[in-house]
Amino acid sequence: MISKVGVIGAGSMGTAIAQSISRRAGEVIVFGRRQAVVDSINRDNCNSRYFPGLRLNPNIRARLMGDRLDVVDCAAVVIAVPSSEVRSIVSAAHEDLAGKFLVTVAKGLEYPSLKTMSEIIRDETGNPNMACFSGPTFADEIAYGHIAGATIGAGGDPSLRATISDLFGEFILDFSDDIRAVELCGVLKNVYAIGTGMWDSVYSNHNEHYTFLNMCYKEMCTFLRAISLDEGIFTKFCCFGDFNLTANVDKSRNRTLGLMVGKKIVKTPYLESGVTFEGSRSVKGIIELAENHDIDMPIARFVYDVLSGNNNVRESVDGLIRKAP
């Protein structure tokens, strides 16, 4: 058992991860930006902002996130902040994160660098002890201890894999040596969840929904075959499982965004937002990666064109039908 673990981010996912791994660690320190959240965790064993009805395990404590992170006594640190904030937070804390086992649960693709979160963290810290966590995991269900599967992306270091496997032992796990591919699965599934929401705003019966879902998964697999060194990635939790969860369930933020755009509740162009829709920030990067590898991705292009205001949903989904093989 690891004696102490740090979790950077006191939002829904950071709190949920802290609750899960607290059963496998002596102490978990959650770093948050809001004093009220920190006080709530320390005083009431509760994150009143995100999970007001959940009593956190007593070995979870919170500290206010400043320019420096007091993680000197933490053997491992989990980074659970929105992808748009990863570089700035890790850059400010790079000295404190050197020499730790680092795990990112953030999902996104930096633009225009086209770097994944683990690549950003490695850039800023120089720390090679990196792993990523990705799978069909809604934060609220993790927090309340429901069964969940996840993929751990970690290189060939057996001590890193063993440590992270033990820390996340509450999950059903599979593994990949291709960290970048695992992270790109997390980006792709968000893009296709937005697209599925858009499609379902126009075509809503079951045949139509699952036909489009299959089309999305084919395109996702085409991309992964071109970029991944892991030949088994297609059946892992980070790929098939996470794609299905995010594209099919209405509490998925990215699926909801697609539905709202399709129903004209949200207006386009829409490529940035104060609300965390990771797919909308990453779709342009996925398009460029596809172009760099000469991969045809008409569905990802459709999502980008609609979000950027170049096409309307009805015309775009009809165009996809005409182009389908």
Disulfide bonds with the S-S distance in Angstrom:
none
